[in-house]
Amino acid sequence: MRRRPIVSPHIRIRHPKHFVVGEGSIVDDFCYFSTRVQIGRYCHVASSCSVAGGVDRLFVLGDFSSVSSGAKIWCTSDDFVHDLVTIVPVEFGSIKGHTITGDVVVERLTAVGANTVIMPNNHIPEGTVVGALSFVPPKFPFAPWTVYAGIPIRKICRRDRASVLQQLAVFERVSRGRRPQRAIA
């Protein structure tokens, strides 16, 4: 059975024609999106998240992933040292010279914890988790199937890949109409 995505009517989408939400996914109240967005299947974007960066940038959330409440994901940011920190009208051209910019791609089976900040130009590989209240600088070198957290962000431990993939297999079996097998204790 296909499940329609649930997208709250209480969110703000700057570029609706570039906002794609996959089967079974949920986007909760009070989220803000000002970049191109591709949310995969069976994902959850919890309340009060912001994903910003403009129409020339892309945020991808892979299948079976989540972004917890209050997370801020930036695909573009001002350079607070070298540039004017304000909105510059289009007719002034691009007078800023040091903008920090780049797509943020979060692969499948990942999670971003509550109130985490992710800066531009990051690729979070499959199975990776970023714990709550973390700060991810631009171009952070993540390893797949690893848990990270903190300010500054650091590796905490390996994630149990076998367990997660086993749970995914059960989900996929059930979603195709087959009964789940009993867990062996």
C-alpha positions as YAML, in Angstrom:
chain: A
units: angstrom
residues:
- id: 1
  name: MET
  ca: [0.00, 0.00, 0.00]
- id: 2
  name: ARG
  ca: [1.35, 3.42, -0.98]
- id: 3
  name: ARG
  ca: [1.20, 6.05, 1.74]
- id: 4
  name: ARG
  ca: [0.74, 9.65, 0.81]
- id: 5
  name: PRO
  ca: [3.13, 12.12, 2.41]
- id: 6
  name: ILE
  ca: [1.79, 14.37, 5.16]
- id: 7
  name: VAL
  ca: [2.89, 17.98, 4.83]
- id: 8
  name: SER
  ca: [1.57, 20.44, 7.40]
- id: 9
  name: PRO
  ca: [-0.32, 23.44, 6.01]
- id: 10
  name: HIS
  ca: [1.57, 25.48, 8.61]
- id: 11
  name: ILE
  ca: [4.97, 25.54, 6.89]
- id: 12
  name: ARG
  ca: [6.60, 28.12, 4.61]
- id: 13
  name: ILE
  ca: [7.98, 27.01, 1.24]
- id: 14
  name: ARG
  ca: [9.75, 29.72, -0.77]
- id: 15
  name: HIS
  ca: [10.03, 27.66, -3.98]
- id: 16
  name: PRO
  ca: [7.07, 25.23, -4.05]
- id: 17
  name: LYS
  ca: [7.81, 23.88, -7.53]
- id: 18
  name: HIS
  ca: [11.17, 22.65, -6.17]
- id: 19
  name: PHE
  ca: [9.72, 21.01, -3.04]
- id: 20
  name: VAL
  ca: [9.40, 17.22, -3.40]
- id: 21
  name: VAL
  ca: [8.30, 14.90, -0.57]
- id: 22
  name: GLY
  ca: [8.39, 11.12, -0.94]
- id: 23
  name: GLU
  ca: [5.90, 8.42, -0.05]
- id: 24
  name: GLY
  ca: [5.06, 8.02, 3.63]
- id: 25
  name: SER
  ca: [7.07, 11.07, 4.73]
- id: 26
  name: ILE
  ca: [5.93, 13.73, 7.20]
- id: 27
  name: VAL
  ca: [6.84, 17.42, 7.43]
- id: 28
  name: ASP
  ca: [5.59, 18.92, 10.69]
- id: 29
  name: ASP
  ca: [4.33, 22.40, 11.60]
- id: 30
  name: PHE
  ca: [6.33, 25.61, 11.51]
- id: 31
  name: CYS
  ca: [9.14, 24.49, 9.20]
- id: 32
  name: TYR
  ca: [10.73, 26.92, 6.73]
- id: 33
  name: PHE
  ca: [12.28, 26.00, 3.37]
- id: 34
  name: SER
  ca: [13.99, 28.54, 1.08]
- id: 35
  name: THR
  ca: [16.02, 26.20, -1.11]
- id: 36
  name: ARG
  ca: [15.28, 23.32, -3.46]
- id: 37
  name: VAL
  ca: [14.21, 20.32, -1.36]
- id: 38
  name: GLN
  ca: [14.05, 16.59, -2.07]
- id: 39
  name: ILE
  ca: [12.76, 14.52, 0.85]
- id: 40
  name: GLY
  ca: [12.87, 10.76, 0.34]
- id: 41
  name: ARG
  ca: [10.47, 7.98, 1.33]
- id: 42
  name: TYR
  ca: [9.41, 7.47, 4.96]
- id: 43
  name: CYS
  ca: [11.28, 10.48, 6.30]
- id: 44
  name: HIS
  ca: [10.34, 12.83, 9.12]
- id: 45
  name: VAL
  ca: [11.14, 16.54, 9.35]
- id: 46
  name: ALA
  ca: [9.99, 17.54, 12.83]
- id: 47
  name: SER
  ca: [8.52, 20.88, 13.88]
- id: 48
  name: SER
  ca: [10.34, 24.20, 13.65]
- id: 49
  name: CYS
  ca: [13.16, 23.15, 11.31]
- id: 50
  name: SER
  ca: [14.72, 25.60, 8.85]
- id: 51
  name: VAL
  ca: [16.40, 24.67, 5.58]
- id: 52
  name: ALA
  ca: [17.67, 27.78, 3.82]
- id: 53
  name: GLY
  ca: [19.97, 28.76, 1.01]
- id: 54
  name: GLY
  ca: [18.14, 30.04, -2.06]
- id: 55
  name: VAL
  ca: [16.81, 28.42, -5.20]
- id: 56
  name: ASP
  ca: [20.29, 27.73, -6.58]
- id: 57
  name: ARG
  ca: [21.05, 25.35, -3.68]
- id: 58
  name: LEU
  ca: [19.70, 21.87, -2.89]
- id: 59
  name: PHE
  ca: [18.85, 19.99, 0.31]
- id: 60
  name: VAL
  ca: [18.38, 16.21, 0.00]
- id: 61
  name: LEU
  ca: [17.08, 13.96, 2.78]
- id: 62
  name: GLY
  ca: [17.50, 10.30, 1.84]
- id: 63
  name: ASP
  ca: [14.94, 7.55, 2.40]
- id: 64
  name: PHE
  ca: [14.19, 6.43, 5.99]
- id: 65
  name: SER
  ca: [15.85, 9.48, 7.57]
- id: 66
  name: SER
  ca: [14.86, 12.19, 10.04]
- id: 67
  name: VAL
  ca: [15.60, 15.75, 11.05]
- id: 68
  name: SER
  ca: [14.57, 16.49, 14.65]
- id: 69
  name: SER
  ca: [12.83, 19.60, 15.97]
- id: 70
  name: GLY
  ca: [14.59, 22.92, 15.71]
- id: 71
  name: ALA
  ca: [17.41, 21.81, 13.40]
- id: 72
  name: LYS
  ca: [18.85, 24.52, 11.15]
- id: 73
  name: ILE
  ca: [20.35, 23.46, 7.84]
- id: 74
  name: TRP
  ca: [22.09, 26.15, 5.82]
- id: 75
  name: CYS
  ca: [22.98, 25.72, 2.15]
- id: 76
  name: THR
  ca: [24.21, 29.34, 2.00]
- id: 77
  name: SER
  ca: [25.61, 31.56, 4.72]
- id: 78
  name: ASP
  ca: [27.24, 34.96, 4.90]
- id: 79
  name: ASP
  ca: [30.92, 35.16, 5.78]
- id: 80
  name: PHE
  ca: [30.63, 37.22, 8.95]
- id: 81
  name: VAL
  ca: [34.29, 38.29, 8.82]
- id: 82
  name: HIS
  ca: [34.63, 39.62, 5.25]
- id: 83
  name: ASP
  ca: [31.16, 40.50, 4.01]
- id: 84
  name: LEU
  ca: [28.20, 42.74, 4.64]
- id: 85
  name: VAL
  ca: [25.72, 40.69, 6.70]
- id: 86
  name: THR
  ca: [22.37, 41.68, 5.22]
- id: 87
  name: ILE
  ca: [20.02, 40.98, 2.34]
- id: 88
  name: VAL
  ca: [21.35, 42.74, -0.75]
- id: 89
  name: PRO
  ca: [18.67, 43.61, -3.34]
- id: 90
  name: VAL
  ca: [19.13, 41.98, -6.76]
- id: 91
  name: GLU
  ca: [19.70, 45.31, -8.52]
- id: 92
  name: PHE
  ca: [22.96, 45.77, -6.54]
- id: 93
  name: GLY
  ca: [24.41, 42.60, -8.06]
- id: 94
  name: SER
  ca: [26.57, 40.17, -6.14]
- id: 95
  name: ILE
  ca: [28.66, 42.56, -4.08]
- id: 96
  name: LYS
  ca: [29.46, 39.94, -1.44]
- id: 97
  name: GLY
  ca: [32.68, 38.11, -2.18]
- id: 98
  name: HIS
  ca: [33.00, 35.41, 0.45]
- id: 99
  name: THR
  ca: [29.62, 33.68, 0.72]
- id: 100
  name: ILE
  ca: [29.78, 30.16, 2.17]
- id: 101
  name: THR
  ca: [27.62, 28.01, -0.09]
- id: 102
  name: GLY
  ca: [27.02, 24.41, -1.14]
- id: 103
  name: ASP
  ca: [24.33, 21.75, -1.22]
- id: 104
  name: VAL
  ca: [23.58, 19.66, 1.88]
- id: 105
  name: VAL
  ca: [22.95, 15.99, 1.10]
- id: 106
  name: VAL
  ca: [21.85, 13.65, 3.88]
- id: 107
  name: GLU
  ca: [21.80, 10.06, 2.62]
- id: 108
  name: ARG
  ca: [19.38, 7.28, 3.59]
- id: 109
  name: LEU
  ca: [19.06, 5.81, 7.08]
- id: 110
  name: THR
  ca: [20.43, 8.93, 8.78]
- id: 111
  name: ALA
  ca: [19.29, 11.24, 11.56]
- id: 112
  name: VAL
  ca: [19.94, 14.83, 12.55]
- id: 113
  name: GLY
  ca: [19.31, 15.57, 16.24]
- id: 114
  name: ALA
  ca: [17.24, 18.37, 17.76]
- id: 115
  name: ASN
  ca: [18.57, 21.92, 17.51]
- id: 116
  name: THR
  ca: [21.59, 20.88, 15.45]
- id: 117
  name: VAL
  ca: [23.11, 23.40, 13.03]
- id: 118
  name: ILE
  ca: [24.51, 22.14, 9.72]
- id: 119
  name: MET
  ca: [26.50, 24.63, 7.64]
- id: 120
  name: PRO
  ca: [26.70, 24.60, 3.82]
- id: 121
  name: ASN
  ca: [28.49, 22.14, 1.59]
- id: 122
  name: ASN
  ca: [28.06, 18.96, 3.60]
- id: 123
  name: HIS
  ca: [27.51, 15.37, 2.57]
- id: 124
  name: ILE
  ca: [26.28, 13.11, 5.38]
- id: 125
  name: PRO
  ca: [26.73, 9.50, 4.25]
- id: 126
  name: GLU
  ca: [24.40, 6.53, 4.70]
- id: 127
  name: GLY
  ca: [23.65, 5.48, 8.26]
- id: 128
  name: THR
  ca: [25.30, 8.48, 9.90]
- id: 129
  name: VAL
  ca: [23.74, 10.17, 12.94]
- id: 130
  name: VAL
  ca: [24.40, 13.72, 14.15]
- id: 131
  name: GLY
  ca: [23.39, 14.07, 17.81]
- id: 132
  name: ALA
  ca: [21.29, 16.86, 19.30]
- id: 133
  name: LEU
  ca: [22.76, 20.34, 19.84]
- id: 134
  name: SER
  ca: [25.69, 19.71, 17.46]
- id: 135
  name: PHE
  ca: [27.40, 22.16, 15.12]
- id: 136
  name: VAL
  ca: [28.57, 20.86, 11.73]
- id: 137
  name: PRO
  ca: [31.04, 23.19, 9.97]
- id: 138
  name: PRO
  ca: [31.22, 23.36, 6.15]
- id: 139
  name: LYS
  ca: [32.75, 20.30, 4.43]
- id: 140
  name: PHE
  ca: [32.94, 18.16, 7.57]
- id: 141
  name: PRO
  ca: [34.54, 14.74, 6.75]
- id: 142
  name: PHE
  ca: [31.85, 12.27, 7.88]
- id: 143
  name: ALA
  ca: [32.29, 8.49, 7.77]
- id: 144
  name: PRO
  ca: [29.27, 6.28, 7.06]
- id: 145
  name: TRP
  ca: [27.54, 4.38, 9.88]
- id: 146
  name: THR
  ca: [29.02, 6.60, 12.58]
- id: 147
  name: VAL
  ca: [27.45, 8.66, 15.38]
- id: 148
  name: TYR
  ca: [28.75, 12.23, 15.79]
- id: 149
  name: ALA
  ca: [27.85, 14.92, 18.32]
- id: 150
  name: GLY
  ca: [29.04, 18.04, 20.06]
- id: 151
  name: ILE
  ca: [30.49, 21.50, 19.60]
- id: 152
  name: PRO
  ca: [32.95, 21.00, 18.03]
- id: 153
  name: ILE
  ca: [31.45, 17.93, 16.41]
- id: 154
  name: ARG
  ca: [33.37, 14.71, 16.94]
- id: 155
  name: LYS
  ca: [33.00, 10.97, 16.44]
- id: 156
  name: ILE
  ca: [31.16, 9.29, 19.32]
- id: 157
  name: CYS
  ca: [30.89, 5.65, 18.20]
- id: 158
  name: ARG
  ca: [30.07, 3.32, 15.32]
- id: 159
  name: ARG
  ca: [26.40, 2.74, 14.52]
- id: 160
  name: ASP
  ca: [24.99, -0.80, 14.47]
- id: 161
  name: ARG
  ca: [24.62, -1.19, 10.72]
- id: 162
  name: ALA
  ca: [23.48, -4.83, 10.86]
- id: 163
  name: SER
  ca: [20.64, -4.03, 13.27]
- id: 164
  name: VAL
  ca: [19.43, -1.03, 11.25]
- id: 165
  name: LEU
  ca: [19.52, -2.96, 7.96]
- id: 166
  name: GLN
  ca: [17.67, -5.88, 9.58]
- id: 167
  name: GLN
  ca: [14.92, -3.49, 10.72]
- id: 168
  name: LEU
  ca: [14.78, -2.00, 7.21]
- id: 169
  name: ALA
  ca: [14.37, -5.49, 5.72]
- id: 170
  name: VAL
  ca: [11.41, -6.17, 8.04]
- id: 171
  name: PHE
  ca: [9.86, -2.82, 7.08]
- id: 172
  name: GLU
  ca: [10.25, -3.58, 3.37]
- id: 173
  name: ARG
  ca: [8.78, -7.09, 3.77]
- id: 174
  name: VAL
  ca: [5.75, -5.78, 5.65]
- id: 175
  name: SER
  ca: [5.26, -2.91, 3.20]
- id: 176
  name: ARG
  ca: [5.00, -5.49, 0.40]
- id: 177
  name: GLY
  ca: [2.22, -7.23, 2.29]
- id: 178
  name: ARG
  ca: [4.21, -10.00, 3.93]
- id: 179
  name: ARG
  ca: [3.94, -10.73, 7.62]
- id: 180
  name: PRO
  ca: [6.95, -9.85, 9.79]
- id: 181
  name: GLN
  ca: [8.97, -12.78, 11.11]
- id: 182
  name: ARG
  ca: [9.26, -13.23, 14.86]
- id: 183
  name: ALA
  ca: [12.43, -11.95, 16.41]
- id: 184
  name: ILE
  ca: [14.69, -14.70, 17.72]
- id: 185
  name: ALA
  ca: [15.71, -13.98, 21.31]
...
